[in-house]
């Protein structure tokens, strides 16, 4: 573990942490008895409410059926009101009130909100944004993870909290920080500059190695030593920054927060019982942080807000429900990292920070909770129990309304799900196996943060978006009713009949060989636009365009095309016409490779758009275009399953059916009702098979 006093051993720290696997991922499931299915809790901030309200509020929380609460992630100024003077009396009382009312406690470290005295004494701990503006005290996440001084104070605070609650059985688990991400921004502070140089020294060892990898001969960027390097910042440059430097900086930034959390993890783990888990909560939307790197925690949880004016969803009322793939993707990504996940923050109703903040459609909050259950989450925590009367979140819903006693509309939905979950526990079957037909279409989607970062920096068209591209395939899989794991390439592919690697731009010969072996043994691999264009450092190959994948896909990629959104390219597939204008790889198939789709306008009319070939016992399919509506992508996937003899369903957009622990769950994000086809012996446990918009049905077969 890196010592707070020095910041030059990030990589060694990570290697040590990742090597200590006995502490981490493989045992995470042991924290959550399967018979509990999924528990529900709510955030509470005793420091934000008059002491006279605490007993009433926690009593109400217990009466409503909440299983756990969440304390302390923003409470540093109350835990350590003066340097070195810690006050736990108020927090001890809050923990006891929770225990008295049958509520377990998630205890948090308060690192996102350093107290004013610390910032005043050590302004060097503050983060600096890309414009050179130093963040100031008055909000949260305004500090630099790279600051050794900040880390010293965090270590002291975490140690004090850990020792105080070292053997407290009322504590269920621990959360580190809160949404550590800088909310989409990057840190350019002096501390980050120093730490980035140390990270580069650890990676490249010699400056000549960095110069060669970064291609610094271009524009005479060449460096004589590491001290000359600054974080690549487009705001400080006339032209675009070196793309290889940008890629390394994004890798560094994600490693930095992983290391920062790892420091806190090790302090806690030395002091707390082995049966208390440690996690953090992240947002998959914020690219600066890669949750898949955080295997140095017991598991990783996520934050999810679907209705804030940024997500139009489906149909006329989609803005009140959000997209069906939002929670689904978070479930399948975070669960796959360590085998266990939970929702640490779930939207309780209207919020205060959105583009606009609509009321969710009645039933939607209930649907979100059940969707979290369907995706395998061990718990859901609502943010927050009471709507605040002051501060930055006055318009943010809670379980309890502004009068402090009335249960909000969303609170009613939470309590309904608590009762429904308790009602199905008697139907739990510990030996239930995933139905064979459903399991036959188990699919892995390979998520590549490096490719995402690289393409975010060099999209080549304003219409390109890595996550939207990935979601076109992911959404199609859900409509075909395929169970999905979103995994990284280091995982084993062999258990998946189908693997999709969307836009896998950065790769090497080792990965191509692993894909080849997977297919030869009977797997069905789908590769898509932009795959294989560059090596791991973002350099184009000194060979034909994307040539490392030619032998695998049985075709060459002649060139690619991009068009404005006012033009439509057309494609013929299965006697249907599909449109594109984002990206198109134009393919030249080898003899024996099937052409599934062709371009039908532009100067390359008749050229291949989608190709597929047999290889050993399996198949490889390459999809050249990226569309807007995802219709082509879905139909290609349908054909991949059909060619493989794998049965699929055909669900309308917005309807998701998933199996978990012996229960089937159906939810409806569309604005049209849907009748779920149930077997005659099916027993409906919750809801009705006639799924209304925002409706839920749970059944067993």
N, C-alpha and C positions, 0 to 999 in steps of 0.2 A: 504494500500500500504506500502510495506516495506520501511523504511527510509534508505537512503544511508549509514548512520553512523553505522548501525547495521545489521547483516546478519543472524538473528536467527528466523525470522518469515516468511519464504518462504511459508509454508503451509497455515498459516493464511491469508497471502496476497492473495494467489490463491483462497481461499474460499471466501474472500471478493469480489474479482474481478468476480468470477463466479456467485456470488450472485447478482451482479448488472446487471441483464439481460436487464433491460430497456435501457441500453446504447448500447447494443451489437447486437447479431446475428439476433434477430427476426425482426429488422428494417432495415437490411442492404440493402434490395431490393429497399428501398425508395431513395437511392442515384442515381439510374440509371433508367431514364424513359424507359419503354419497347420499345417505338417507336424508340429509338435510336439504337436498336438492339445491335450493338457492335462497339465501336469506336477504332481507331488505332492511336498510338503515337510513339514517338521515344526519346531515351535518348539523352541529349545534355549536354556538359560540358563546360560552358563558361570559367571556370578557366583554362582549358587546351588549350585554343585557344587564339591567339592574339586578343585583343579587336577590332581591325579593321575588323575582320571577323564576329563578332557577328550578326550585322544587316543583312549582306548578307546571312548568314547561316539560320537565323530564317525566313527571307523572303522566302528563298527557301523551307524551311519546310512547311510553310503555302501554298505556291504555289502548292506543291505536294499533298496537301490535308490532311496532318496530323492534327489530332484534338487536341492533347495534347503533351507536352514534360515533361521532368523529370530532376529535378535539385538537386544537393547538397549532395548525399549520401556519396561522398568521399571528401568533401570540408571543413572539419573541420579546417585545417590549414589556409584557406582563410577567413572563418567565424570568427575565433578567432585566429588571427595571434600571439597574445601575451596573456598571461593569463589575463582574465577579460576584454580584449579589443576586442569588437566585431565590425566587419566591414560588413555592409549589403549594402553599396552603390553599389558595383559591382553586387550583386545579385538582388537588386531592379531594376537595369537597365536591367538585363537579363529577369526578370519577365515582365517588361514593353514592351520589344521588342517582347516577345512571345504574349502578349495581343494585341499589335499593329497589329500582323499578324494573329489574330484570333485563337490563340493557348492557351489552358488552361495549367495550371502547376500542376504537382505533386511535392510537396515539400518534401524533405527527411531530416531525422536526420542523422548526419554524424558519428554516433558511431562506425562504423567498422574501421575508420582510424583516430585515435588520432594523434595530431600534435607532432612533434619531441620534442618540449619544454616540453610537458606533460610526455612523456616517459623518457626523461632525468631527470626530476625532481622527477618522481615517477616510477622507474623501477618495483616496486612491482605490477603494474597493468598488467604486461605481463603474458601471458599464458605459461605453461610448458607442454611439450608433454610427452608421455609415456617413452621416453628415458632419461628424466630428462633435456632435452635441453630447455632453456628459449628462447622463441621467441623474435625477435628483431624488432626495427623500420625499415621499408623499404618495407613493403607490406601492407596487410590488414588482418582483423580478427585475429590479433596476441595478442589480449588482453583477460583478464579473465573476464567473466561475473560476477564472484563471488567477484571481488575486490571492497570493499566498497569505496576506494579512486577513482577508475575509475567511479563508479556509481555517486559519488558526482560531478565529472567533467561533466559527461554525463548529469546529471540533470540540471546543470547550463547552459550548451550549449543548450539543448532542450528547457529550459524555455526562454532563450533569443530569440531563433528562433520563438517559439510559440507566444511570446508577440509581437515581431516585425511584424509578419504576422497575428496577431489575427483576424483582421476584413477585410482581403484582399480578395475581391471577385474574384480576378484573380486566386486564388489558388483553384484547383478542389478537391484535396485530398492529403493525406500524406502517405509516406512510412517510416517505422521505420527500421533503420539499412539497411543492404543489405545481403541477403542470410546468416543470422546468423546461422552458423553450424560448424565453424572451419573445414569445408570441410572434414568431416569424422573422424576428430581427437577428442580426449577428453582432458580436462584440468586437470592437476595434480598439479597445482600451490599451494603454501601455502594457498592462499585465498580460492581455491576450497576445499582443505583439511578441512579447518575450516568450510566452509559452508556445506560440506557434513556431518560433525559431527552434526551440528545444525539441518540439515534436518532429520537425524536419530533420534536425541533426540525428535523432534516434532512428528515423526512417532511412535516410540516405547516407549517413556516416560522413561522406566526402562531398564537398560542394560541386566537384566535377560530375558526380553521379546525379545530383539534382539538376544541374545545367543540361545534362543529356536528356533526362526524363522530361523536363519541362520545355525542352526545345528553345532555350533562351538565346540561341543564335538569332532567332527571329526578332527583328527590331532592335537588335543589340541590347537585349535585356540582361545579358549574361552577368552573373554575380561572381565576385572574387572570394566572398566568405558569407556565412549565414547571417552575420550581423547586418548585412546590407538589405536583407529581405524585409519587406513590409507586407502586411496582409493585403491581398489584392482587393482593391476597392474602386469600383467604377466611378464613384463620386469624386475621386481624386485624379482621374485620368481623362485625357482627351479622347482616346479611342478605347476599345474594349480591353479588359484585363486578360492576361495570359490564362487560357482556359484550363491548363493543367495545374496552375497555381490555384485557381478557383476550386477545382475539384478537390485538391489536397486540403484547402482551407475548410471546405464543408465536411470532409472526413474528420479533420482535426476538431472542429466545433462539436461534432457529435461524440467523438471520443472524450472530449473535455467534460461534457456534462455527465457522461457515463462514469468517468473517473471520479468526478465530484460526488456523485451519488454512492459510488463504491467506497469512498472514504467514510461516509456516514454509515453505510451498511456494516463495515467492519467494526466500527465503534459500538454500534448497537449489538451486533452478534456476539461480541466479547462479554456483554453484560446481561443480555436478556435470555430467557429460557428457550430451549430449542423448539418448543411447540408454538412459539409466537412467530408469525411470518412478517416479512419486510417487503414492501413494494413501493412503487411510485405510480403516479397517474400521468399519462401522456395523451396527446392529441395527434392522431395519424395525419391530420391535415397539415401540421406544421413541419415542413421538411428539414429545418435545422437540426432536429433531434430524430435519431433513428432508433425506434424501440427495439429492433431486432438485435442491436448491439448489447442490450442490457441484460445479458445472461449472468451478470454479477449480482443480481438480486434474486430473491426467491421466485418471484414472477412479476409481471408488469400488468398494470390495469390501465383503463382508458377513461377519458372524459368525452361525453357526447351531448352536443346540443344540435338539434335538427331543425328547429323552427326559429329563425331569427332574420328572415328576409333574404338569406343568401342561397337557400335551397328551394327551388320552385317545385320540386317533387313531380308528381304526375297528375295531369288533369286540372280541372278548375279549382280544386281544393287541396292540391298538392303542397302549396305553401303553408298549409296548416298541419301537415303530417310529415313532411320531409321525404327524402328518397328511400325506397326500400333497401337499397344497397348500403346505406350509411352505417347503420348499426350492424348489418350483416357482415360487411367487410371488416369492421373493427373486431367483431367476434372472431372471425376466421383468421385474422392476422395475429391479434394479441394472444389468443388461445394457443396458437401454433408455436409461439416463441419458447415457452417453458411447459406447455401442456395444461396450464391453469391460467385463468384470468378472471377479472371481475370488472364491473362498471363502478368506478370510484366517484364519478359525478354524472348524473343523468338529469336532464332538463326537467324542472318541476311544473312548467307552464310558461307563461310569458316571461321574457327576460328583458334586460335594460340596455344591452350593448349592441343590438343588432342593427342591420340596415333599416329594417322596420321590425316591429315586435308584435306579431299577430297572436290572437288567442289560438291555441291548438284546437283542432276539431274535437268535440266531445268524444271521449274514448281513446284518444291518441296516446296520452301518457300511459294508460293501461296497456295499450298495444306495444309501446316501446319496451315496457318492463317484460312482457311476455316474449317479445322478440329477443331480448337479452337472455332470457331463460332458454329459449330454443337454441341459442348459439353456444350454450355450455357454460355460461358465467356462473361462478360460485356465489356471487353476491351482487346486489345493486344498491348503491348509496345515492339517495336523493340530495341534491344541493338546492335548497337548504331547508331547515325545519321551520323557521319563522321568517317572514318577509321583513327586511330591515327598515327601520324608520329614518335612518340617517346614513350618510356615506355614499359610496359610489354605486351601490346596488339597490337603491330605494325602490325601483320599479321591477325588481327581480322577485318572482313568485316564491312562495314557500309552502310548506304543508299547512301552516297556520297563517291566517291573514293578518292585516295590520292591527286589528284590535287585540291580538295576542291570544285569542281563544277560539275563534271560528275556523273550522277546517275549510280550506280552499277547495275549489272544484277539482284541482289536481290532487289535493290531499285525499279527497274522497276516492279517486281512482287508485291511489297508492294503497289505501286501506282495503279496497276491494280486492286488489291482487294479493295482498298479504293473506286475506281469508281464503282466496281461491287456491293459493299455493299450499296453505296448510291443509286444505281439503283434499288435495291430490296425493299428499304424502303417504296415505294409507294404501295407495295403488302402486307405490314404487316397487319395482322388481329388480333386486340386486343383480340377477343373472341375465337381464335382458340384453339381447344382441341386436345390432343394427340389422334391419331387414335386408335380405340378400339382394333384392333388386336395387334398392337404394344404395347399398354398399358397392354394387357393381359399377356405379358411375362416380365413385370417389375420385375427385380431381384436385390436383395441386396447381396453384397459380404461383409461379416464381416471382417474388418481389425483389427488385434490384435497386436499393437506395442509391448506389453509385451511378447507375444509368439514369435514374431520376434526376440526381443532382447535375450530371453532365448535360442532360438535355434541357433542364431548366435554364442552364446558362447559354446553351446554343440550340434553341428550338428550331431555327431555320425558317419558321413560319409562325406568325402570331396565332395560328389556329392549333398549333401542337401543344398538347398537355399530356404528360406521361400518365397521370392518375386518371384522366378521362379516358385515355386509350385503354388502360388496364380495365377500367370499369365497364367498358363496352363488352369485353369478354366475360367479366365477372357477372354482370347483370344477365347476360345470355345464359350462363351456367345456372343461375337461380331460376330462370324461367324454364329451363330443362329439368329442374328439380335435382340437380347434382349437389351432393355434399362437397364442401370445398375446404381445403386448408390453404391458407396463404403462407408460403414458406420461403426461406432463403435457400440458396443453392447448396449450402453445406449439409442440408438434410438429405435423408435417404429417399430416393425416388421410387424404389421398387414396389412399395405398397399401393401406389397410385396407378390405376389403369390408364389414366390420362394425365398428362402434364402440359401446362401452357406456360410459355415464357414470353410475356408481352414486351416488345421493344427492348430486347436484351442487347443494348448497344455495346456494352463493354464486356469482353470475355477473353478467354485464353484457350489454348489447345486442350488443356486438362478438362475444362468444362465441356467442350465439344465432344471429347472422347467419352465422358460420362453420359452425355445425352445419347451418343451412338450405342453404348452398351445397354442403356435402358431400353432403347427401341429394339435392338436385336433380341433382347430377352422377352419381348412381347408388349412393351409399352407403346403408347400412342402419344407422340410429341407434336405440339403445335407451336410454331415460331411465327413472329409477326414483324410488321414494319420496323425498319431501322436495326434489326438484330445483326450483330457481328461486324459492325462498321469499324470498331476501334478496339485497341488493346486495353488492358486494365488502367493504363495511365491516360487514356483519352487520345492516343495517337492513332491516326489512320494507318492501316497496314501498308507496307511497301509491296503491294501486290494488287491484284484486281479488286474492285470494290466489294467489300465484305467476303472476300474469297475464302476465309477459314471455314465458312459453313457450306460451301458449294457441294462438297462430297456428301455431306449429311442430308441436305435438302434435295439433292438430285437436280439442281438447277443453278444457273448463274443469275446474278442481279445486274442487268444491263445498265440501268440508271434509275434515278428516282425523279418524281415530279411533284410540284406543289402549285396550287392555284389559289386565286382570290376567292373569297366567300360568295362573290357574285356569279361565279362560274360553276358548272356541274360536270364532273366527269361521270361517265356511266360504265357499268360493269354488268355482264351477263353471267348469271350463276343459276343453275337448275331451271333454266328458261324463265327466270325472273330478272328484272332490271333493278340494280342498286346504284345509289349515287355516292360520290365522294368528292372532296376538294381539299382535304387536309394534307394527306401524304399518300404517295403511291410508289411502291417499288415495282419496276417493270421487269418481269422474269423471263428467262430463256431456259426452258426445261431440257434436261438430258433425255436421250432415248430411254423409254421405259417409265419415265415420270409422267403421271397423269396431270392434264390441265383441267382443273375444276371450274375456273372462271376466267373470262377474258375482258379486256378493256374494249369498249364499243364506240368510243369517240376519241378525240384528240389525234395527234399524228401517229400514235402507236396503236391504233385500232387493230384488234385481232391478236395483240400480244397477251401473254399470260399474266393474270392477276393473282390467282391462287393455284398452287400446285400441290400434289401429294404423291408420295412414293412408298412402296413397301421396302422394308429393310429388316432382314432376319424375320422374326416373328411379329414385328410391329410395323408402325407407319410413322412417317414424318410429313407434316403438312405445313406449308409456308403461305402466310396471308400477306400479300403485298400492300393493299390499301388500308387506310384508316378512315372510317366514315364518321358522320356526325350522329346518326341515329342508332348505330350498333346492329342494325337489321342483318347486314351481311355477315358480321362476326358471329351472330347467333346461329344463322343458318349453316355456316361453315362448321361450327361446333356440332350442330345436329348431325351433319353428314359424317363427321369424324366418329361420333358414337355409333351411328348406323353401320358404317363400314367395319367397326370393331365388334358388331353384334351386341352392343350395349343398349338396353331399352331406355327410353327417356319419356318424360311427361311433357306436356305443353301448357304451361301455366301462363295466364295473362300477365302483362307487366304490372307490377305492384303487389301481386299475390306471392307469398313465400310460404312454403311448407317445409318444415324441418323436423328431424327426429333427434330426441335426446333422452337418454336414460329410460327407454321404454315408452316415452310419450311422444306423440305427434303434436306439433303446434302449427296452426295456420294463422297468418295475419294478412291484412288487406290494406295496402297503402294507396290503392287506386280510388277513383271517385265513382266506381261502379260496383254493385254487389256481385259476389261470386259464390256459386254453390260448390262446396267441396265434395267430391265423390268419395264416400266412405264405404268400406267393406260392410257387408250386412251384419257381421258380428262385432263391428266397432262399437265401443262404449264412449259416448261423449261425456267428458268430465267437466269441461268449462265451455261456456258459450254455445254457439249453434253452428251447424254446417253451412247455413246461409250467412256467408260473411258479408256484412255491410262494410262500407268504408270505415276504416279504423276498427274493424271488428277482429275478434279473436276466437279461435276454437282450439280446444285441446282434447285429444282422444287417445284411446288405446285400442290395439287390435288383438 
